[in-house]
Amino acid sequence: MKKRAVTSFILNGGKILLLKRSDRVGSFRRHWHGVSGFIEGNEKPLKRAYMEIFQETGITRDKLSLLNAGKPLAIEEDNASLTIHPFLFSSSTKTVRLNWENTDCRWVYPSRIRRYRTVPKLKKALEYAEKQG
């Protein structure tokens, strides 16, 4: 089955926001990730990115600036096909209000992502989000 998703990286003071998935989500429980969610139907990826950011962090659109929309990243694992649309935003706030999907959040330097148990290909998604064109 082919699915599409967004992963948004939010930058503030040189650090990005990582969220820790709760035990109540369907996959990769207790793994760290960027703000993410599945795209529904013909929905535009950027629209879904803003929705997921608000739902998962409480950060409103007026506190965000889109820095880059990276090229889609295709992932093939366990007979599943997923296309991730990565985005990089800057935020004027570090205040985060988590919903049920996540249990913790941290602002970390991108070079330190490897220290965390993350969802698959998170570092690659960040590279795609940062890359122009």
URHU-V350355 format. One record per residue. RES is the residue in one small letter. OMEGA is omega in whole degrees, -180 to 180 (NA if undefined). Layout:
# URHU-V350355
RES/OMEGA, RES/OMEGA
This chain:
# URHU-V350355
m/-178, k/179, k/176, r/-180, a/172, v/168, t/-178, s/176, f/-177, i/-174, l/175, n/178, g/179, g/180, k/176, i/-180, l/171, l/178, l/178, k/-177, r/-178, s/175, d/-177, r/179, v/-173, g/-177, s/176, f/178, r/178, r/174, h/177, w/-178, h/170, g/178, v/-174, s/177, g/180, f/176, i/-178, e/176, g/-179, n/-179, e/177, k/-179, p/-178, l/177, k/179, r/180, a/179, y/180, m/-179, e/179, i/180, f/-178, q/-173, e/-176, t/-175, g/179, i/-178, t/-176, r/-179, d/177, k/-177, l/170, s/178, l/178, l/-178, n/170, a/-177, g/177, k/-179, p/-180, l/179, a/179, i/177, e/179, e/175, d/179, n/177, a/180, s/-179, l/174, t/-180, i/175, h/-176, p/179, f/175, l/180, f/165, s/-179, s/177, s/178, t/173, k/-179, t/-177, v/174, r/-176, l/170, n/-175, w/-175, e/-175, n/-178, t/-176, d/175, c/178, r/171, w/-175, v/173, y/-179, p/-179, s/-177, r/-180, i/-177, r/179, r/-176, y/174, r/-172, t/171, v/-179, p/173, k/-180, l/180, k/178, k/178, a/177, l/177, e/179, y/180, a/-178, e/-172, k/177, q/174, g/NA
